[in-house]
Amino acid sequence: MIRADRIVVYKSEPCGYCRAALQYLERRKGQTVDIVDLTGDAEARTALRERTGMRTVPQIWVGATHVGGYDEMRALDAAG
């Protein structure tokens, strides 16, 4: 799912941070986002956790770079 020219957000419901990340990227930054919904998919969540070492969503990639979650994305954006 990772493409050099895309932003990918792994999310699940209900998740306020997932909604906030998507709104920030799409509405505020005008970015097109590929969404991978992990709701109810325990196997995919386990695979994501093994890949990132993170248990939470959202998990955000910009191209092949793993940004992390919502807080990390906002911190990187604030830093320029």
HELIX and SHEET records of a PDB file:
HELIX    1   1 GLY A   16  GLN A   23  1                                   8    
HELIX    2   2 TYR A   24  ARG A   28  3                                   5    
HELIX    3   3 ALA A   42  THR A   52  1                                  11    
HELIX    4   4 TYR A   70  ALA A   78  1                                   9    
SHEET    1   A 4 VAL A  33  ASP A  37  0                                        
SHEET    2   A 4 ILE A   7  LYS A  11  1                                        
SHEET    3   A 4 GLN A  59  VAL A  62 -1                                        
SHEET    4   A 4 THR A  65  GLY A  68 -1                                        
END                                                                             
